[in-house]
Amino acid sequence: MAPPGPLHVMAGVLRRPDGAVLVTERPPGKHLAGLWEFPGGKLEPDEIPFAGLVRELREELGIEVREAYPLLVLPWRYEAFQLLLDTWVVTAWDGTPGPLEGQGLQWHRPEALTPAQLAPADQAILRTLLAG
Ligand SMILES: Nc1nc2c([nH]c(=O)n2[C@H]2C[C@H](O)[C@@H](COP(=O)(O)OP(=O)(O)OP(=O)(O)O)O2)c(=O)[nH]1
């Protein structure tokens, strides 16, 4: 049997007009608990990436994405599995992002984020944001 392919995970960088981006804290007991990430989650079978992004941000934050563009697809290897972190910048949404799953939420300008507090793959996303 062929080995399973990488896990396709959607991540949304919500960006406010003042340049701040939203990061959320990974809950206790989960992989990378206590580190910060961009909200999102696993793409479902047969789901197209934009639809998965919209669904995940609705489920986690209670918002409706209105405008987003793809930033990068980042292949990443953790010890137990491989990831494709499909990252979009979200520039317009309806509603106010809230912690629907009890997760910590913080807004920071990318320059103010501490890389070591982010999930390892997200440190590469941060470098892309800072370079843009
Ligand atoms: N959502 C999200 N996941 C990320 C990011 N960076 C990163 O390494 N990951 C990893 C953490 C998880 O191992 C994996 C899948 O994320 P997830 O949010 O669906 O996973 P989870 O552990 O909460 O699992 P589940 O309970 O939802 O099934 O991707 C990121 O910026 N956003």
The ligand as an ORCA input file, in Angstrom:
! r2SCAN-3c Opt
* xyz 0 1
  N      -4.516     24.904     11.938
  C      -3.186     25.003     11.900
  N      -2.462     23.880     12.094
  C      -1.134     24.024     12.062
  C      -0.495     25.276     11.844
  N       0.850     25.089     11.892
  C       1.088     23.780     12.140
  O       2.166     23.248     12.268
  N      -0.136     23.116     12.238
  C      -0.277     21.681     12.481
  C      -0.808     21.360     13.834
  C      -1.477     20.036     13.620
  O      -0.522     19.003     13.844
  C      -1.854     20.034     12.152
  C      -3.329     20.036     11.880
  O      -3.935     21.088     12.530
  P      -5.419     20.984     13.149
  O      -5.690     22.331     13.744
  O      -6.392     20.448     12.198
  O      -5.164     19.820     14.157
  P      -5.592     19.450     15.601
  O      -4.329     18.937     16.248
  O      -6.318     20.579     16.239
  O      -6.520     18.206     15.329
  P      -8.095     17.986     15.389
  O      -8.388     17.753     16.821
  O      -8.744     19.198     14.807
  O      -8.252     16.774     14.534
  O      -1.210     21.135     11.573
  C      -1.283     26.431     11.630
  O      -0.798     27.569     11.442
  N      -2.628     26.252     11.679
*
